Amino acid sequence: MSERQMELAFGQGRHPDADRIERRLLDGVDPSAARRATVLGQPIEEIEARQQTPLLALDFTFRPQASLTVLWALGDAHTRRVIEGAHERAVTQALRWLEDDVAETRWASGRGRARTPAFVIAAFRHFDNRDGAPLLHEHCLILNRVQRPDTGGEPTWGALDTTKLYQHVVAAGTLYTLAMTTEVCEELGLATAPREVTPGLRPVMEIAGVDSELIAWSATRRQRIEDVLEGLTYTYAQQHGRLPGETARHGLGWQAAQDTRPEKKTPRPLEQLLARWRASALAKVGKQILDGLLHRCRAVGAAIRARVDPYVDVTLAAVDVAAVVFTVRRNFSRRHVLAEARRHLLETLRGRAFAPGLDDHITDRVLEDHTHRTTGIQPGRRAPAPGQIFYTADFPEPDRWWIGGTDGKPPRESSRYERARVASLAVRNAIRSAHTRAAVCTDDQHHDPASAPPHAVDHPGRDAPLTPAQRAVAVHAHQQAAMPDVYLEGRTTDPATWLRTPENLDRLAAITREANARRRAIANGRTPAADPGPPVDRHRQEHEQQRQPGQDQEQGFQP
């Protein structure tokens, strides 16, 4: 598409060949009518006459994790081709999912709706950020004009349901990350590992073996943002008399990012950028670390892949996904569950490939087994679309707590994600229930391949099917190997901070509840109850309850 065609389509909402069409229609046709024939959908003039701003396109941007960008910028030509190819195919897969499963065109104030046949997209690949540091990313400009279904006459054009598209942008982003990371890891023999970027937020699954120093080298803006954010946080505390909560922290972070955003620079050829990046990285980390980067990543990846089987326990995944989504959102739609299911696959498989459709399968299990609808059908009105149905669950939600600051930083309130990780401790009950079901299933059911559920955990290369007891042990061993180390060790975020282990988080929550109850009793003029002693350690209590008389070890699974 030429520059002029881009201007016509994405700047004026007209056919890309509007100039040629107009010239052909001008013979005997009024110029305004000829121009009107080239307009796609509602003319911009009519929208502006209503004092509205026309939306002609949507910019969806896809970019990999920092470690993948480092490998792409500092790796050899083959590594760069693999990463670029995976990036391109992952972008295509995410856009195709939006096109096939999400996109709709609407008219008559939303009373008329139909699926769209295809997007009109202009893609622009960029290689660096505003500071000139490596940042492989793709801008996908989606035209807000699509053909409506054929009604028997001339094809008509209308606008997309942009609200629905924006609602699914997170699910599309997780699909891109999952698809690209999986392909690169499988092609190059790599694996992923969690890296905490911001305390309290979800860790990023980076390529294992990439030095944190190299990641910091590529993240040129992060330190400036953190410096500005510290000043904004201090100002907020002075004005409000308290530290910012989670929502306020997100707002302050966005403001710090905008305040430190430099102007764009003149683009440079990729060859010049690669040479410049290598020289900069050599000065930062040295030749030995730089030359052995891919070899080191493969060695670390081989160790991880040796203990992580490419299988997923759907029962465990469904409970974990449901607990996290419920704690973070309380009311959620299918798109929220789908995005979390894709994150779960990325975290547990560590870059290993999986059966297509597994993310949808986990999502369906969550909605069927662990949720109930909160969206009802009103009499006399049409039933809501699947994307408009909301759900909730009945998982216990942990109380909020405060986490002591580290490295001179002030204390902060626990984030929704940290509370979600504590809530997801209920996955242990799911593992126990899976063990119970495996133990009571009959041998005929176990040996019949047709009776096995889809995507179930299994291990190839065995001469005979596993017995129920062997299968239960295999499930346990697989989940132990698949879960990231920070989860296996019982830590929700930074492993160096003891306050964040689930055991201590439970104790802190119990202490907080007790202190709040005492404070309310004093405020109401009542004498607080006698000190009941230290809070009950529920984990030890569960351990004792699970122990059978005469046995030395606990029955059931423990992640």
ROVEX-107835 format. One record per residue (C-alpha): residue number from 0; residue in three letters; x, y, z. Coordinates in Angstrom, 1 decimal. Example, Ala and Ser with C-alpha at 12.3 -4.5 7.8 and 13.67 -1.06 7.14 Angstrom:
% residues 2
 seq type     c1     c2     c3
   0  Ala   12.3   -4.5    7.8
   1  Ser   13.7   -1.1    7.1
***
This chain:
% residues 559
 seq type     c1     c2     c3
   0  Met    0.0    0.0    0.0
   1  Ser    1.4    3.4   -1.0
   2  Glu    1.6    6.5    1.1
   3  Arg   -1.3    8.0   -0.7
   4  Gln   -3.4    4.9   -0.3
   5  Met   -2.6    4.9    3.5
   6  Glu   -3.7    8.5    3.7
   7  Leu   -7.0    7.8    1.9
   8  Ala   -7.9    4.7    4.0
   9  Phe   -6.5    5.4    7.4
  10  Gly   -6.7    9.2    7.2
  11  Gln   -9.9    9.9    5.4
  12  Gly  -11.9    6.7    5.7
  13  Arg  -12.1    6.2    1.9
  14  His  -11.2    3.4   -0.5
  15  Pro   -7.4    3.1   -1.0
  16  Asp   -8.0    3.5   -4.8
  17  Ala  -10.4    6.5   -4.3
  18  Asp   -8.4    8.7   -6.7
  19  Arg   -8.8    6.2   -9.6
  20  Ile  -12.5    5.6   -8.8
  21  Glu  -13.2    9.3   -8.7
  22  Arg  -11.6    9.9  -12.1
  23  Arg  -13.6    7.1  -13.6
  24  Leu  -16.9    8.4  -12.1
  25  Leu  -16.4   12.1  -12.9
  26  Asp  -17.7   11.6  -16.5
  27  Gly  -21.3   12.8  -16.1
  28  Val  -21.4   12.5  -12.3
  29  Asp  -21.5   15.3   -9.8
  30  Pro  -18.0   15.6   -8.0
  31  Ser  -19.6   15.3   -4.6
  32  Ala  -21.4   12.1   -5.6
  33  Ala  -18.2   10.7   -7.1
  34  Arg  -16.4   11.4   -3.8
  35  Arg  -19.3    9.9   -1.8
  36  Ala  -19.0    6.7   -3.8
  37  Thr  -15.4    6.2   -2.5
  38  Val  -16.3    6.7    1.2
  39  Leu  -16.2    3.5    3.4
  40  Gly  -19.0    3.7    5.8
  41  Gln  -20.1    6.9    7.4
  42  Pro  -18.4   10.0    6.0
  43  Ile  -16.0   11.8    8.4
  44  Glu  -17.9   15.1    7.7
  45  Glu  -21.1   13.7    9.2
  46  Ile  -19.3   12.5   12.3
  47  Glu  -17.6   15.8   12.8
  48  Ala  -20.9   17.7   12.2
  49  Arg  -22.2   15.9   15.4
  50  Gln  -19.1   17.3   17.2
  51  Gln  -17.7   13.8   17.6
  52  Thr  -14.2   12.7   16.9
  53  Pro  -14.0   10.0   14.2
  54  Leu  -12.1    6.9   15.0
  55  Leu  -10.5    5.6   11.8
  56  Ala   -8.0    3.0   13.1
  57  Leu   -6.8    1.1   16.2
  58  Asp   -3.1    0.6   17.0
  59  Phe   -2.4   -2.8   18.5
  60  Thr    1.3   -3.1   19.4
  61  Phe    3.0   -6.5   20.0
  62  Arg    6.4   -6.9   21.6
  63  Pro    8.3   -9.8   23.2
  64  Gln    9.8   -9.9   26.6
  65  Ala   13.1   -8.1   27.4
  66  Ser   15.2  -11.3   27.3
  67  Leu   13.9  -12.2   23.9
  68  Thr   14.8   -8.7   22.7
  69  Val   18.3   -9.1   24.1
  70  Leu   18.8  -12.4   22.3
  71  Trp   17.5  -10.9   19.1
  72  Ala   19.7   -7.8   19.3
  73  Leu   22.9   -9.6   20.4
  74  Gly   22.5  -13.0   18.9
  75  Asp   23.8  -14.3   15.6
  76  Ala   22.0  -14.2   12.3
  77  His   20.2  -17.5   12.8
  78  Thr   19.0  -16.6   16.2
  79  Arg   17.7  -13.3   14.9
  80  Arg   15.8  -15.0   12.0
  81  Val   14.2  -17.5   14.4
  82  Ile   13.0  -14.8   16.8
  83  Glu   11.8  -12.6   13.9
  84  Gly    9.9  -15.5   12.3
  85  Ala    8.3  -16.5   15.6
  86  His    7.4  -12.8   16.3
  87  Glu    5.7  -12.5   12.8
  88  Arg    3.8  -15.8   13.2
  89  Ala    2.7  -14.9   16.7
  90  Val    1.4  -11.5   15.6
  91  Thr   -0.5  -13.2   12.8
  92  Gln   -2.0  -15.8   15.2
  93  Ala   -3.2  -13.1   17.6
  94  Leu   -4.7  -11.0   14.9
  95  Arg   -6.4  -14.0   13.3
  96  Trp   -7.9  -14.9   16.7
  97  Leu   -9.2  -11.4   17.1
  98  Glu  -10.6  -11.5   13.5
  99  Asp  -12.2  -15.0   13.8
 100  Asp  -13.4  -15.0   17.4
 101  Val  -13.9  -11.4   18.6
 102  Ala  -14.4   -8.8   15.9
 103  Glu  -17.9   -7.7   15.0
 104  Thr  -19.4   -4.8   13.0
 105  Arg  -22.4   -3.1   14.4
 106  Trp  -25.0   -0.6   13.2
 107  Ala  -28.3    1.0   14.4
 108  Ser  -26.7    1.9   17.7
 109  Gly  -25.6   -1.6   18.3
 110  Arg  -29.0   -3.2   17.5
 111  Gly  -27.6   -4.8   14.4
 112  Arg  -24.5   -6.9   14.7
 113  Ala  -22.6   -9.3   12.5
 114  Arg  -19.2  -11.1   12.3
 115  Thr  -16.6   -9.4   10.2
 116  Pro  -15.2  -11.2    7.1
 117  Ala  -11.7   -9.7    7.5
 118  Phe   -9.6   -6.9    8.9
 119  Val   -7.7   -4.3    6.9
 120  Ile   -4.4   -4.0    8.6
 121  Ala   -1.2   -2.0    8.0
 122  Ala    1.8   -3.4   10.0
 123  Phe    5.0   -1.5   10.9
 124  Arg    7.9   -3.2   12.4
 125  His   10.2   -1.1   14.6
 126  Phe   13.6   -2.2   16.1
 127  Asp   14.4    0.3   18.8
 128  Asn   12.8    2.5   21.4
 129  Arg   12.9    6.3   21.8
 130  Asp   16.3    6.0   23.5
 131  Gly   17.8    4.0   20.6
 132  Ala   17.9    0.8   22.8
 133  Pro   16.8   -2.5   21.2
 134  Leu   13.0   -3.1   21.3
 135  Leu   11.6   -5.3   18.6
 136  His    7.9   -4.5   18.3
 137  Glu    5.1   -4.4   15.7
 138  His    2.5   -1.7   15.3
 139  Cys   -0.6   -3.1   13.7
 140  Leu   -3.0   -0.4   12.5
 141  Ile   -6.5   -2.0   12.2
 142  Leu   -8.8    0.0   10.0
 143  Asn  -12.1    0.8   11.7
 144  Arg  -14.0    0.0    8.5
 145  Val  -15.1   -3.5    7.5
 146  Gln  -17.5   -5.0    5.0
 147  Arg  -20.8   -6.0    6.4
 148  Pro  -22.4   -9.4    5.3
 149  Asp  -23.8   -9.4    1.8
 150  Thr  -27.4   -8.3    1.9
 151  Gly  -28.1   -9.0   -1.8
 152  Gly  -27.2   -5.5   -3.0
 153  Glu  -24.1   -3.5   -3.1
 154  Pro  -21.6   -4.3   -0.3
 155  Thr  -21.7   -1.8    2.5
 156  Trp  -19.1   -0.8    5.0
 157  Gly  -19.4   -0.2    8.6
 158  Ala  -17.4    0.4   11.8
 159  Leu  -16.0   -2.2   14.1
 160  Asp  -17.2   -2.8   17.6
 161  Thr  -14.1   -1.2   19.0
 162  Thr  -15.1   -1.6   22.6
 163  Lys  -15.2   -5.3   22.2
 164  Leu  -11.8   -5.3   20.5
 165  Tyr  -10.2   -3.3   23.3
 166  Gln  -11.8   -5.6   25.9
 167  His   -9.9   -8.5   24.4
 168  Val   -6.6   -6.8   23.9
 169  Val   -5.1   -8.5   27.0
 170  Ala   -6.2  -11.9   25.9
 171  Ala   -4.7  -11.2   22.4
 172  Gly   -1.4  -10.1   24.1
 173  Thr   -1.1  -13.2   26.2
 174  Leu   -1.8  -15.3   23.1
 175  Tyr    1.1  -13.5   21.3
 176  Thr    3.5  -13.9   24.2
 177  Leu    2.6  -17.6   24.6
 178  Ala    2.9  -18.4   20.9
 179  Met    6.1  -16.6   20.3
 180  Thr    7.9  -17.7   23.5
 181  Thr    6.9  -21.4   22.8
 182  Glu    8.1  -21.3   19.2
 183  Val   11.5  -19.7   20.1
 184  Cys   12.1  -22.1   23.0
 185  Glu   11.2  -25.2   21.0
 186  Glu   13.3  -24.0   18.0
 187  Leu   16.4  -23.0   20.0
 188  Gly   16.2  -25.4   22.9
 189  Leu   15.5  -22.8   25.5
 190  Ala   13.2  -22.5   28.5
 191  Thr   11.7  -19.7   30.6
 192  Ala   12.1  -18.6   34.2
 193  Pro   10.1  -16.0   36.2
 194  Arg   11.6  -12.6   36.8
 195  Glu   10.1  -10.1   39.2
 196  Val   10.0   -6.7   37.6
 197  Thr    7.8   -4.8   40.0
 198  Pro    7.3   -6.0   43.6
 199  Gly    3.8   -7.3   44.1
 200  Leu    3.0   -7.7   40.4
 201  Arg    3.0  -10.8   38.2
 202  Pro    6.5  -11.9   37.3
 203  Val    7.5  -11.9   33.7
 204  Met    8.5  -15.2   32.1
 205  Glu   11.9  -14.5   30.6
 206  Ile   14.3  -16.7   28.7
 207  Ala   16.3  -18.6   31.4
 208  Gly   20.0  -17.8   31.3
 209  Val   19.8  -14.2   30.0
 210  Asp   21.8  -12.1   32.5
 211  Ser   19.8   -9.6   34.5
 212  Glu   22.5   -7.1   33.7
 213  Leu   21.8   -7.4   30.0
 214  Ile   18.1   -7.0   30.7
 215  Ala   18.8   -3.8   32.7
 216  Trp   21.1   -2.7   29.8
 217  Ser   18.2   -2.9   27.4
 218  Ala   15.7   -1.3   29.7
 219  Thr   17.0    2.3   29.4
 220  Arg   13.9    4.1   30.6
 221  Arg   13.1    2.0   33.6
 222  Gln   15.5    3.7   36.0
 223  Arg   14.3    7.2   35.0
 224  Ile   10.7    6.1   35.5
 225  Glu   11.5    4.7   39.0
 226  Asp   13.3    7.9   40.0
 227  Val   10.3   10.1   38.9
 228  Leu    7.8    7.6   40.5
 229  Glu    9.6    7.9   43.8
 230  Gly    9.0   11.7   43.8
 231  Leu    5.4   11.3   42.7
 232  Thr    4.8    8.8   45.5
 233  Tyr    6.2   11.2   48.1
 234  Thr    4.0   14.0   46.8
 235  Tyr    1.0   11.7   46.9
 236  Ala    1.7   10.8   50.5
 237  Gln    2.1   14.4   51.5
 238  Gln   -1.2   15.4   49.9
 239  His   -3.3   12.5   51.0
 240  Gly   -1.7   11.6   54.3
 241  Arg   -1.2    7.9   53.3
 242  Leu    0.7    5.8   50.9
 243  Pro   -1.0    5.1   47.5
 244  Gly   -3.0    2.0   47.0
 245  Glu   -2.7   -0.4   44.1
 246  Thr   -4.9    1.7   41.7
 247  Ala   -3.1    4.9   42.6
 248  Arg    0.2    3.2   42.1
 249  His   -0.8    2.3   38.6
 250  Gly   -1.8    5.9   37.9
 251  Leu    1.4    7.3   39.3
 252  Gly    3.4    4.8   37.2
 253  Trp    1.6    5.9   34.0
 254  Gln    2.3    9.5   34.9
 255  Ala    6.0    8.8   35.5
 256  Ala    6.2    7.0   32.1
 257  Gln    4.7   10.0   30.3
 258  Asp    6.8   12.5   32.1
 259  Thr   10.0   10.7   31.1
 260  Arg    9.0    9.9   27.5
 261  Pro   11.5   11.5   25.0
 262  Glu   10.8   12.6   21.5
 263  Lys   11.2   10.1   18.6
 264  Lys   14.5   10.1   16.8
 265  Thr   15.4    9.7   13.1
 266  Pro   15.2    5.9   12.3
 267  Arg   18.5    4.2   11.5
 268  Pro   19.2    1.1    9.4
 269  Leu   19.1   -2.2   11.4
 270  Glu   22.8   -3.0   10.5
 271  Gln   23.9    0.2   12.2
 272  Leu   21.7   -0.4   15.2
 273  Leu   23.1   -4.0   15.6
 274  Ala   26.7   -2.8   15.5
 275  Arg   25.9    0.0   18.0
 276  Trp   24.1   -2.4   20.4
 277  Arg   26.9   -4.9   20.4
 278  Ala   29.5   -2.2   21.1
 279  Ser   27.4   -0.9   24.0
 280  Ala   26.8   -4.4   25.4
 281  Leu   30.5   -5.2   25.2
 282  Ala   31.3   -2.2   27.2
 283  Lys   28.6   -3.1   29.7
 284  Val   29.2   -6.9   30.3
 285  Gly   32.3   -7.9   28.5
 286  Lys   33.1  -10.2   25.5
 287  Gln   33.0  -13.5   27.5
 288  Ile   29.4  -13.0   28.7
 289  Leu   28.2  -11.7   25.3
 290  Asp   29.8  -14.4   23.2
 291  Gly   28.5  -17.3   25.4
 292  Leu   25.0  -15.9   25.8
 293  Leu   23.1  -18.4   23.6
 294  His   25.2  -21.3   24.8
 295  Arg   24.5  -20.4   28.4
 296  Cys   20.8  -20.1   27.7
 297  Arg   20.7  -23.5   26.0
 298  Ala   22.5  -25.1   28.9
 299  Val   20.1  -23.6   31.5
 300  Gly   17.1  -24.4   29.2
 301  Ala   18.2  -28.0   28.8
 302  Ala   18.3  -28.4   32.6
 303  Ile   14.8  -27.0   33.0
 304  Arg   13.4  -29.0   30.0
 305  Ala   14.9  -32.2   31.5
 306  Arg   12.6  -31.9   34.5
 307  Val    9.5  -30.4   33.0
 308  Asp    7.3  -32.6   31.0
 309  Pro    5.2  -31.0   28.2
 310  Tyr    1.9  -32.0   29.9
 311  Val   -0.6  -30.1   32.0
 312  Asp   -2.8  -31.2   34.8
 313  Val   -6.1  -29.6   33.7
 314  Thr   -7.6  -30.1   37.1
 315  Leu   -4.8  -28.2   38.8
 316  Ala   -4.7  -25.5   36.1
 317  Ala   -8.5  -24.9   36.3
 318  Val   -8.5  -24.3   40.1
 319  Asp   -5.4  -22.1   40.0
 320  Val   -6.8  -20.0   37.1
 321  Ala  -10.2  -19.7   38.8
 322  Ala   -8.6  -18.6   42.1
 323  Val   -6.4  -16.0   40.6
 324  Val   -9.1  -14.5   38.3
 325  Phe  -11.6  -14.4   41.1
 326  Thr   -9.3  -12.7   43.6
 327  Val   -8.1  -10.1   41.1
 328  Arg  -11.5   -9.3   39.6
 329  Arg  -14.3  -10.8   41.6
 330  Asn  -16.6  -10.5   38.6
 331  Phe  -15.1  -11.7   35.3
 332  Ser  -15.9  -12.7   31.8
 333  Arg  -14.6  -15.5   29.7
 334  Arg  -11.9  -13.3   28.2
 335  His  -10.4  -12.8   31.6
 336  Val  -10.2  -16.5   32.3
 337  Leu   -8.8  -17.2   28.8
 338  Ala   -6.0  -14.6   29.3
 339  Glu   -5.1  -16.2   32.7
 340  Ala   -5.2  -19.7   31.3
 341  Arg   -2.6  -18.6   28.7
 342  Arg   -0.5  -17.1   31.4
 343  His   -0.7  -20.3   33.4
 344  Leu    0.5  -22.4   30.4
 345  Leu    3.4  -20.0   30.0
 346  Glu    4.3  -20.3   33.6
 347  Thr    4.0  -24.1   34.0
 348  Leu    5.2  -25.4   30.7
 349  Arg    8.3  -23.1   30.8
 350  Gly    8.4  -22.8   27.0
 351  Arg    7.4  -26.3   26.1
 352  Ala    4.9  -26.9   23.3
 353  Phe    1.3  -28.0   24.1
 354  Ala   -1.7  -29.3   22.3
 355  Pro   -3.7  -26.7   20.3
 356  Gly   -6.8  -25.6   22.1
 357  Leu   -5.6  -26.3   25.6
 358  Asp   -6.1  -22.7   26.7
 359  Asp   -9.8  -22.9   25.6
 360  His  -10.1  -26.3   27.3
 361  Ile   -8.8  -25.0   30.6
 362  Thr  -11.1  -21.9   30.3
 363  Asp  -14.2  -24.1   29.7
 364  Arg  -13.3  -26.2   32.8
 365  Val  -13.0  -23.1   34.9
 366  Leu  -16.4  -21.8   33.8
 367  Glu  -18.1  -25.2   34.2
 368  Asp  -16.6  -26.4   37.5
 369  His  -15.6  -23.4   39.6
 370  Thr  -17.9  -20.4   38.7
 371  His  -21.5  -19.4   38.6
 372  Arg  -23.1  -16.7   36.4
 373  Thr  -23.9  -13.2   37.7
 374  Thr  -25.4  -12.0   34.5
 375  Gly  -29.1  -12.8   34.3
 376  Ile  -31.6  -12.8   31.4
 377  Gln  -34.1  -10.1   31.7
 378  Pro  -37.7  -10.8   30.5
 379  Gly  -38.5   -9.3   27.2
 380  Arg  -34.9   -8.6   26.3
 381  Arg  -32.5  -10.6   24.1
 382  Ala  -30.1  -13.0   25.8
 383  Pro  -26.6  -11.5   26.3
 384  Ala  -23.8  -12.5   24.0
 385  Pro  -21.2  -15.0   25.4
 386  Gly  -18.8  -12.1   25.8
 387  Gln  -21.3  -10.1   27.8
 388  Ile  -21.8  -12.9   30.4
 389  Phe  -20.0  -12.4   33.7
 390  Tyr  -19.2  -14.9   36.4
 391  Thr  -17.9  -15.1   39.9
 392  Ala  -16.6  -17.9   42.2
 393  Asp  -16.7  -18.9   45.8
 394  Phe  -13.0  -19.0   46.7
 395  Pro  -12.0  -17.5   50.0
 396  Glu  -10.5  -14.1   49.5
 397  Pro   -7.5  -13.3   51.7
 398  Asp   -7.6  -10.1   53.8
 399  Arg   -5.3   -7.3   52.7
 400  Trp   -2.0   -6.8   54.5
 401  Trp    1.0   -4.5   54.4
 402  Ile    4.5   -5.6   53.3
 403  Gly    7.6   -4.2   54.9
 404  Gly    9.8   -2.1   52.5
 405  Thr   13.1   -3.4   51.3
 406  Asp   16.2   -1.5   50.1
 407  Gly   15.0    1.7   51.8
 408  Lys   11.6    1.7   50.1
 409  Pro    8.5    2.5   52.1
 410  Pro    6.0   -0.3   53.1
 411  Arg    3.2   -1.0   50.7
 412  Glu   -0.2   -2.6   50.6
 413  Ser   -0.4   -6.1   49.2
 414  Ser   -1.4   -6.2   45.6
 415  Arg   -4.3   -8.0   44.1
 416  Tyr   -1.9  -10.5   42.5
 417  Glu   -0.2  -11.3   45.8
 418  Arg   -3.6  -11.9   47.3
 419  Ala   -4.5  -14.0   44.3
 420  Arg   -1.4  -16.2   44.8
 421  Val   -2.4  -16.8   48.4
 422  Ala   -5.9  -17.7   47.3
 423  Ser   -4.6  -20.1   44.7
 424  Leu   -3.2  -22.2   47.6
 425  Ala   -6.5  -24.0   47.2
 426  Val   -4.9  -25.9   44.3
 427  Arg   -3.6  -28.3   46.9
 428  Asn   -7.1  -29.4   47.5
 429  Ala   -7.5  -29.9   43.8
 430  Ile   -4.4  -32.1   43.7
 431  Arg   -5.8  -34.2   46.6
 432  Ser   -9.1  -34.6   44.9
 433  Ala   -7.4  -35.6   41.7
 434  His   -5.5  -38.2   43.7
 435  Thr   -8.7  -39.5   45.2
 436  Arg  -10.4  -39.8   41.9
 437  Ala   -7.4  -41.6   40.4
 438  Ala   -7.3  -44.0   43.3
 439  Val  -11.0  -45.0   43.0
 440  Cys  -11.2  -45.3   39.3
 441  Thr  -11.4  -48.8   38.0
 442  Asp   -8.7  -50.6   36.1
 443  Asp  -11.0  -50.9   33.0
 444  Gln  -11.5  -47.2   32.9
 445  His   -7.8  -46.6   33.3
 446  His   -6.7  -49.0   30.6
 447  Asp   -9.3  -47.8   28.1
 448  Pro   -7.7  -44.9   26.1
 449  Ala  -11.1  -43.6   25.1
 450  Ser  -12.0  -43.0   28.7
 451  Ala   -9.0  -40.6   29.2
 452  Pro  -10.0  -36.9   29.3
 453  Pro   -8.5  -34.7   26.7
 454  His   -5.2  -33.0   27.5
 455  Ala   -4.8  -35.3   30.6
 456  Val   -1.3  -35.8   32.1
 457  Asp    0.4  -38.8   30.6
 458  His    4.0  -39.8   29.9
 459  Pro    5.0  -41.5   26.7
 460  Gly    7.7  -44.1   26.3
 461  Arg    6.2  -46.6   28.8
 462  Asp    5.6  -50.2   27.9
 463  Ala    2.4  -50.5   29.9
 464  Pro   -0.3  -48.0   31.1
 465  Leu    0.2  -46.7   34.6
 466  Thr   -1.7  -48.0   37.5
 467  Pro   -3.9  -45.5   39.3
 468  Ala   -1.3  -45.1   42.1
 469  Gln    1.6  -44.7   39.6
 470  Arg   -0.5  -42.2   37.7
 471  Ala   -1.1  -40.2   40.8
 472  Val    2.6  -40.1   41.6
 473  Ala    3.3  -39.1   38.0
 474  Val    0.9  -36.2   38.3
 475  His    2.5  -35.0   41.5
 476  Ala    6.0  -35.3   40.1
 477  His    5.1  -33.4   36.9
 478  Gln    3.5  -30.5   38.8
 479  Gln    6.5  -30.3   41.1
 480  Ala    8.8  -30.0   38.0
 481  Ala    6.5  -27.7   36.0
 482  Met    5.7  -25.0   38.6
 483  Pro    8.3  -22.2   38.7
 484  Asp   10.7  -22.4   41.6
 485  Val    9.3  -19.3   43.3
 486  Tyr    6.0  -21.1   43.6
 487  Leu    7.4  -24.4   44.6
 488  Glu    9.3  -22.7   47.4
 489  Gly    6.1  -21.1   48.6
 490  Arg    7.0  -17.6   47.8
 491  Thr    4.7  -15.3   45.9
 492  Thr    7.2  -12.7   44.7
 493  Asp   10.8  -11.9   45.7
 494  Pro   12.3  -15.0   47.2
 495  Ala   14.6  -12.9   49.4
 496  Thr   11.7  -11.4   51.3
 497  Trp   10.5  -13.8   54.0
 498  Leu    7.3  -11.8   54.7
 499  Arg    5.9  -12.9   51.4
 500  Thr    5.9  -16.6   51.9
 501  Pro    2.3  -18.0   52.0
 502  Glu    2.8  -19.3   55.6
 503  Asn    3.8  -15.8   56.9
 504  Leu    1.2  -14.1   54.7
 505  Asp   -1.5  -16.2   56.4
 506  Arg    0.0  -15.3   59.8
 507  Leu    0.1  -11.6   59.0
 508  Ala   -3.5  -11.7   57.7
 509  Ala   -4.6  -13.3   61.0
 510  Ile   -2.7  -10.8   63.1
 511  Thr   -4.3   -7.9   61.0
 512  Arg   -7.8   -9.3   61.6
 513  Glu   -7.1   -9.7   65.3
 514  Ala   -5.8   -6.1   65.6
 515  Asn   -8.8   -4.7   63.7
 516  Ala  -11.2   -6.6   65.9
 517  Arg   -9.5   -5.2   69.0
 518  Arg   -9.5   -1.7   67.6
 519  Arg  -13.3   -1.9   66.9
 520  Ala  -14.0   -3.2   70.3
 521  Ile  -12.1   -0.3   72.0
 522  Ala  -13.8    2.2   69.7
 523  Asn  -17.2    0.8   70.7
 524  Gly  -16.3    1.0   74.4
 525  Arg  -16.1   -2.7   74.9
 526  Thr  -13.2   -4.6   76.6
 527  Pro  -11.4   -6.6   74.1
 528  Ala  -11.4  -10.4   74.5
 529  Ala   -8.4  -12.0   76.2
 530  Asp   -5.5  -12.7   74.0
 531  Pro   -6.1  -16.0   72.3
 532  Gly   -2.4  -16.6   71.7
 533  Pro   -0.6  -16.7   68.4
 534  Pro   -2.6  -17.2   65.3
 535  Val   -3.3  -20.8   64.2
 536  Asp   -0.9  -22.1   61.6
 537  Arg   -3.4  -23.6   59.2
 538  His   -0.7  -25.3   57.2
 539  Arg    0.5  -27.3   60.2
 540  Gln   -3.1  -28.0   61.2
 541  Glu   -3.9  -29.4   57.7
 542  His   -0.7  -31.4   58.0
 543  Glu   -1.8  -33.0   61.2
 544  Gln   -5.4  -33.6   60.0
 545  Gln   -4.1  -35.4   56.9
 546  Arg   -1.8  -37.7   59.0
 547  Gln   -3.3  -41.1   59.6
 548  Pro   -2.8  -43.0   62.8
 549  Gly    0.3  -45.1   62.6
 550  Gln    1.7  -43.4   59.6
 551  Asp    4.8  -41.3   59.4
 552  Gln    4.0  -39.4   56.2
 553  Glu    1.1  -37.3   55.0
 554  Gln   -1.3  -38.8   52.5
 555  Gly   -2.1  -36.9   49.3
 556  Phe   -0.2  -34.4   47.2
 557  Gln    1.6  -31.3   48.3
 558  Pro    3.0  -28.8   45.7
***
